[in-house]
Amino acid sequence: MINTYDFQVEHPEMFAHLAVKDLLFLHYKCPQEDKMIHIYTHLNKFIFVLEGKKMLHHRNQSLLLTTETAVFFKKTAYSSERFRDIEWEVLCFYCPDNYLRQIFSEYRHQLPLKNLPVACSDVLIEININPITRAFFYSIVPYFKQQPQPSENLLELKFKELLFSILANPANAQLLAYVNNIIDQHKPLLSEIMEANFTFNLSLAEFARIAQRSLASFKREFTKIYHTTPGKWLSQKRLEYAQHLLDTSTKNVNEVSYDSGFENVTHFSRVFKEKFGLAPLRYRKQNASLTLLNQ
């Protein structure tokens, strides 16, 4: 699966960027050609739409982004849906957990921490854009063409200004709750990463990267938590989710297979039958008949 950070860094001809330490700010117009792509990020990121429209999907969560709207992505996989013949020009800012913790600690006494909500499990968090934050985003655009580029000290001050203006906005309490929740975490909880992303066809190395662990550490910790191998756990979770979709949705078998994390419908049908005793379509028909009989 494509890692957005890696892809954008490797293609500076498409993605103008400003970098400071582990922070990366990008300005670009959409190169997406396919209607739907599945991608992931191993860093937190913010996107502000300068112009255009896209739909982002993460399992049962969908978020429409239009001009002058913004979203925060936790470290996650997700799907990006392109609208035909509609421009997509954005600013994108990547930052690791450590930087969010640093900003939180530095400005803690100026942040609206009273009565914070419980941090939600959503991996896409819509950002409220007030006039201050909007002005910041537009003010950063000229820096991408400035020669020589602005100093790292100036850029870091601008990045701090951005994060503070977002976190200090009471309308962004859900994002502030998330940052508050990770303040004492050395690494993301592996269980949260797995539960949020098992329906995406990520390799184990990609799961490990999102979880900020080496592959060996990831496998050891996974076995300690789940008492099975990642491969077996993923197969079981995907089959259970596919069963849920067959029971509760009108999606066809191809869609169920794809949405559950299986790339090959033939393989999906075979392992589903091994698990539940019936091929997916027959399972749905039989289950529907039993439901009618019990009404």
Order of alpha helices (4+ residues) and beta strands (2+ residues): beta-alpha-beta-beta-beta-beta-beta-beta-beta-beta-alpha-beta-alpha-alpha-alpha-alpha-alpha-alpha-alpha-alpha-alpha-alpha
